[in-house]
Amino acid sequence: MASDETVDRKALIREYRETPRTAGVYRVTHAPSGRTLVGSSPDVPAMLNRIKAQLRMGAHRNARLQKDWNDGDPGDFVFEIVDTLSPRDDPAYDPSADLRELAALWVERLARPGDEAY
């Protein structure tokens, strides 16, 4: 017979897998320089966690972002979700095109003269 802990763990895993992911646009900002990285993901919270982990390990593919992280303080960075897509009931829905378009709109909206992007 399975213990209550095993049953609870299985229920939590099932609930996690069935929970819809938050698709949207994120931004990582290096406050001292004003440089920003804008991107999109079908699971924004997971992407932001991934970026933080890559930076901590010194393995982010964007060399300039990694250098700012290495040379500064993690507190110099702001990680934020700037927009999300509304969940769809259609299981065949692929948010890729909508995410690209939404990210492009946010890049345009957030661009300020003199600001640098990663």
Secondary structure, 3 states (H helix, E strand, C coil): CCCHHHHHHHHHHHHHHHCCCCCEEEEEEECCCCEEEEEEECCHHHHHHHHHHHHHHCCCCCHHHHHHHHHCCHHHEEEEEEEECCCCCCCCCCCHHHHHHHHHHHHHHHCCCCCCEC
